[in-house]
Each structure stands twice: as C-alpha cells, then as structure tokens.
Amino acid sequence: MSNQSSVHTLPPLPYAENALEPVISATTISFHYGKHHRAYLDNTNKLIAGTELADLSLEDLIRAVAGKPDKVAIFNNAAQTWNHTFYWNSLRPNGGGEPPATLKQAIQAAFGDMEKFKQELANAAVTQFGSGWAWLVRDGDTLKIVKTGNADNPLVSGMKPLLTIDVWEHAYYLDYQNRRADYVNAVIDKLLNWEFALANWG
C-alpha cells in the first residue's frame, strides 16, 4: 500500500477486548472497535488520499474541514475516528470512583460536588437526541459538560476534551438494547479513566 492510502492508522485498544466486561462486552468491543472505528478510519484515508489534506494530523484535519459543506464526509469520518480513539482512552478496567485530588477540586468548583457532576454528565449522555457524545471539557479555566450530535466534537469549538461517553446505539445496543441510562451510569461508576482526564486537563 502507498503511504497516501494509509496516512492514519488504527491505534491499538488500550486493553483487551474483554477487559471492560461485564459493563461492556467483548462482543460489543469487537464490533465497535473492529468494524465501526476501522470503517471510519478507512473512509478517512480514502477521502483524503492524494489531496492537500493527506499530510495533516487528525486533529488539524478535523479543524480544517469543520463547517465546510463540501467536506462533510471527510469531517464525519475523521472526527468519528478521533472521537472513538478518545472514547477508548476515556475508559479503563476498574475505572470510575474518585478522580485525582487536583481534578476533583476542579470538578467540585465547577459542579458543586461529585454527585452533581455525575448526574449532569449522565443527563447530558441520556438526553442527547439520537446519535452523539457527552463530554467533560476544559473551556478556558473552567470545566463544563457538553453534548454533541453525530460526529461533532468540542475541538472545533476551541474546548479541550477531557473525557467522553459514546451514546451512538452501536456503543451499547448489543448489551443494553434501549436502556441507554443503564449503560451510561455503569460507564460513569465503573469505567471512567480519571488518569486520562487528568492528563488532558493538565
């Protein structure tokens, strides 16, 4: 294969496919990572091959094509590729629990306490209409929770993502069917990777 057709590569999962069980099954990870994520990546590489966009990093590519009507397909596939890599890193086996102290203080300053933060994050994820994402972001010096539809992400609004929860149906339907709230609450309580969030916040 020429370099142009494999500009971006699929990063390995940061854990085994079954490492997030019982919250997220190996079957879901297999389809979600192995089929959906890979398809977004392959489509991105096909769409930018031989163009001036082929040399850009994924983040720069997303920013370059955001909001351009003739580049919607590139944006959707590139952003979904980035979003999924970020999502896998937002989760870890035996995650959840209490964030590191510096991040916990920032969360308490922004949301009041951890319970209110968790409720607000869960609410953003559950009420995102249709497909999309719920994010904890740094906006200047403050933390916020935002939700985005489809492939959109906070990078294009100048915010710095710390964590995300995928609420596209393919993220949870094999395990939870229509019970999105059960999936979201289990991810928050048992899988969130606070060390990853702290690294992004710093």
Secondary structure, DSSP 4 states (H G I P E B T S, - for coil): --GGGGSS--PPPSS-TTTTTTTS-HHHHHHIIIIIIHHHHHHHHHHHTTSGGGGS-HHHHHHHHTT-GGGHHHHHHHHHHHHHHHHHHHB-TT--SPPPHHHHHHHHHHHSSHHHHHHHHHHHHHHS-SSEEEEEEEETTEEEEEEEETT--GGGGT-EEEEEEE-SGGGTHHHHTT-HHHHHHHHHHHTB-HHHHHHHH-
